[in-house]
């Protein structure tokens, strides 16, 4: 399979955000990743999931939602990583860039959010219902999306580890807010980071199936 890999800078407001793009030949859609607190586009778990999505014919965009300067501040204060409004606005900016510039072609867009990034992905999906066609949350905190949660009209898959009891409860509450567009799937034997053998592979496979179903024209 022919692949196109590149690293680009995307301007979102005053911020210059670095993104790694990987597009297989003739992708059926493109998935933008929203990383969790304290993580980056180099997150080994998200990189592994992205690779599986690529093998399923999906393009992926792994972007840093904070600038290097903001990342330095966040390393000291840990404030920006929980600024869901800021992270969501950065995601919206990249979604708009993907829709206008079409680096992967005219294909549907999905969002994959991990931890706090899942909340930002859901806020972005509510804001761009015309452009975001599917959302997957991995060990996410959808509750942090606040009032935007009830405004989401995009098919959303919530993946949670079976041993991550507190987050299961938070996701069950979020599922009630999402209504018919939401689906909760518990991965047996997995903790919050899906470090147990085979559990991250299950996440990647289920995410791939969800995006392939909802992004395929």
C-alpha positions as CSV (number, residue, x, y, z in Angstrom):
1,X,0.0,0.0,0.0
2,X,1.4,3.4,-1.0
3,X,1.6,5.8,2.0
4,X,2.2,9.5,2.3
5,X,3.9,10.6,5.5
6,X,4.6,14.2,6.4
7,X,5.0,16.6,9.3
8,X,3.3,19.9,9.0
9,X,2.6,23.1,10.9
10,X,-1.0,24.1,11.1
11,X,-1.9,27.7,12.1
12,X,-4.8,27.8,14.6
13,X,-5.4,31.4,15.7
14,X,-2.0,32.7,17.0
15,X,-0.8,29.1,17.6
16,X,1.5,27.1,15.3
17,X,0.7,23.4,15.9
18,X,2.9,20.6,14.7
19,X,1.1,17.6,13.2
20,X,2.2,14.2,11.9
21,X,0.1,13.1,8.9
22,X,-0.1,9.6,7.5
23,X,-2.4,8.8,4.6
24,X,-2.7,5.4,2.9
25,X,-3.5,5.4,-0.8
26,X,-7.1,6.4,-1.3
27,X,-8.1,6.8,2.4
28,X,-11.8,6.2,3.2
29,X,-11.6,8.9,5.9
30,X,-9.1,10.8,8.2
31,X,-9.0,10.6,12.0
32,X,-7.6,13.4,14.1
33,X,-6.2,12.4,17.5
34,X,-6.8,14.4,20.7
35,X,-4.2,13.4,23.2
36,X,-4.7,13.1,27.0
37,X,-3.3,15.2,29.7
38,X,0.5,15.6,29.6
39,X,0.8,13.7,26.3
40,X,1.8,14.6,22.8
41,X,1.6,13.5,19.2
42,X,4.4,11.0,20.1
43,X,2.2,9.1,22.5
44,X,3.1,5.4,22.0
45,X,-0.4,4.2,22.6
46,X,-2.0,6.6,20.1
47,X,0.8,6.0,17.6
48,X,0.0,2.3,17.9
49,X,-3.7,2.9,17.4
50,X,-3.0,5.2,14.4
51,X,-1.0,2.4,12.8
52,X,-3.9,0.0,13.0
53,X,-6.3,2.7,11.5
54,X,-3.8,3.2,8.7
55,X,-3.9,-0.5,8.0
56,X,-7.7,-0.2,7.8
57,X,-7.5,2.4,5.1
58,X,-7.8,5.4,7.3
59,X,-5.6,8.5,7.3
60,X,-4.4,9.8,10.6
61,X,-3.4,13.2,12.0
62,X,-1.5,13.2,15.3
63,X,-1.1,16.9,16.4
64,X,0.3,18.7,19.4
65,X,-2.6,20.8,20.7
66,X,-0.2,23.0,22.7
67,X,2.7,25.0,21.4
68,X,6.3,24.2,22.7
69,X,6.1,27.4,24.9
70,X,2.7,26.4,26.2
71,X,4.0,22.9,26.9
72,X,6.8,24.3,29.0
73,X,4.3,26.3,31.1
74,X,2.0,23.2,31.4
75,X,4.9,21.1,32.6
76,X,5.2,23.4,35.6
77,X,1.5,24.2,36.3
78,X,-0.5,21.3,34.7
79,X,-3.2,23.9,33.9
80,X,-3.5,23.9,30.1
81,X,-3.9,20.2,29.7
82,X,-7.2,20.5,31.6
83,X,-8.3,23.6,29.6
84,X,-10.9,21.7,27.6
85,X,-12.1,24.9,25.9
86,X,-8.6,25.7,24.6
87,X,-8.0,22.1,23.5
88,X,-11.3,21.9,21.7
89,X,-10.7,25.2,19.9
90,X,-7.4,23.9,18.7
91,X,-9.1,20.7,17.4
92,X,-11.8,22.7,15.7
93,X,-9.1,24.7,14.0
94,X,-7.4,21.6,12.7
95,X,-10.8,20.1,11.6
96,X,-11.5,23.2,9.6
97,X,-8.0,23.0,8.1
98,X,-8.6,19.4,7.1
99,X,-12.0,20.3,5.5
100,X,-10.7,23.3,3.6
101,X,-7.2,22.2,2.6
102,X,-8.1,18.6,2.1
103,X,-4.6,17.1,2.5
104,X,-6.2,13.6,2.5
105,X,-8.7,14.5,-0.2
106,X,-12.4,15.1,0.2
107,X,-12.9,12.4,2.8
108,X,-15.0,12.3,6.1
109,X,-13.4,13.3,9.3
110,X,-13.4,11.5,12.7
111,X,-11.9,12.3,16.1
112,X,-10.1,9.9,18.5
113,X,-9.8,11.3,22.0
114,X,-7.9,9.8,25.0
115,X,-8.4,10.8,28.6
116,X,-9.1,14.5,28.8
117,X,-8.6,14.7,25.0
118,X,-11.9,12.8,24.7
119,X,-13.8,15.7,26.3
120,X,-12.1,18.2,23.8
121,X,-13.1,15.8,20.9
122,X,-16.7,15.8,22.0
123,X,-16.8,19.6,22.4
124,X,-15.3,19.9,18.9
125,X,-17.8,17.4,17.5
126,X,-20.7,19.4,18.9
127,X,-19.3,22.5,17.4
128,X,-18.6,20.9,14.0
129,X,-21.4,18.5,13.5
130,X,-21.4,19.2,9.8
131,X,-17.7,18.1,9.5
132,X,-17.1,15.4,12.2
133,X,-18.7,12.2,11.3
134,X,-17.5,9.8,14.1
135,X,-15.9,10.0,17.6
136,X,-14.0,7.3,19.6
137,X,-13.0,7.9,23.2
138,X,-10.3,5.7,24.8
139,X,-10.3,5.7,28.6
140,X,-11.9,9.2,28.2
141,X,-13.4,11.8,30.5
142,X,-16.4,12.7,28.4
143,X,-18.0,14.2,31.5
144,X,-15.5,17.1,31.2
145,X,-17.3,18.2,28.0
146,X,-19.9,19.8,30.2
147,X,-23.0,21.1,28.5
148,X,-21.7,20.3,25.1
149,X,-22.2,16.6,25.7
150,X,-25.9,16.8,25.3
151,X,-25.4,18.7,22.0
152,X,-23.3,15.9,20.3
153,X,-25.1,14.5,17.3
154,X,-22.1,12.4,16.1
155,X,-21.9,8.6,16.5
156,X,-19.6,8.2,19.5
157,X,-18.0,5.0,20.8
158,X,-16.8,5.1,24.5
159,X,-14.1,2.5,25.2
160,X,-13.2,1.9,28.8
161,X,-11.1,-0.6,30.6
162,X,-13.0,-3.2,32.7
163,X,-10.8,-2.5,35.7
164,X,-11.1,1.3,35.4
165,X,-14.2,1.4,37.7
166,X,-14.3,5.2,38.3
167,X,-14.0,6.0,34.7
168,X,-16.7,3.4,33.8
169,X,-19.1,5.2,36.1
170,X,-18.2,8.6,34.5
171,X,-18.7,7.1,31.0
172,X,-22.1,5.5,31.9
173,X,-23.3,9.0,33.0
174,X,-22.0,10.5,29.8
175,X,-23.7,7.8,27.8
176,X,-27.0,8.9,29.3
177,X,-26.3,12.4,28.0
178,X,-25.3,11.3,24.6
179,X,-28.4,9.2,24.1
180,X,-28.9,7.2,20.9
181,X,-25.6,8.5,19.3
182,X,-23.5,6.9,22.0
183,X,-22.3,3.4,22.6
184,X,-20.2,2.1,25.6
185,X,-17.9,-0.8,25.2
186,X,-15.9,-2.2,28.2
187,X,-12.6,-3.9,27.4
188,X,-12.3,-6.8,30.0
189,X,-9.2,-6.9,32.1
190,X,-7.9,-3.5,31.1
191,X,-6.9,-0.7,33.4
192,X,-6.9,3.0,32.5
193,X,-3.9,3.0,30.2
194,X,-4.7,-0.3,28.5
195,X,-1.2,-1.6,29.3
196,X,-2.3,-5.3,29.7
197,X,-1.4,-7.6,26.9
198,X,-3.8,-7.5,24.0
199,X,-6.1,-4.7,25.4
200,X,-4.7,-1.8,23.4
201,X,-5.1,-4.0,20.3
202,X,-8.7,-4.5,21.1
203,X,-9.1,-0.7,21.4
204,X,-7.4,-0.2,18.0
205,X,-9.6,-2.9,16.3
206,X,-12.8,-1.6,17.7
207,X,-11.9,2.0,16.8
208,X,-11.0,0.9,13.3
209,X,-14.3,-0.9,12.9
210,X,-16.2,2.2,14.2
211,X,-14.5,4.7,12.0
212,X,-14.6,2.4,8.9
213,X,-18.4,2.0,9.4
214,X,-19.2,5.7,10.0
215,X,-16.7,7.3,7.7
216,X,-17.0,5.1,4.7
217,X,-19.1,6.9,2.1
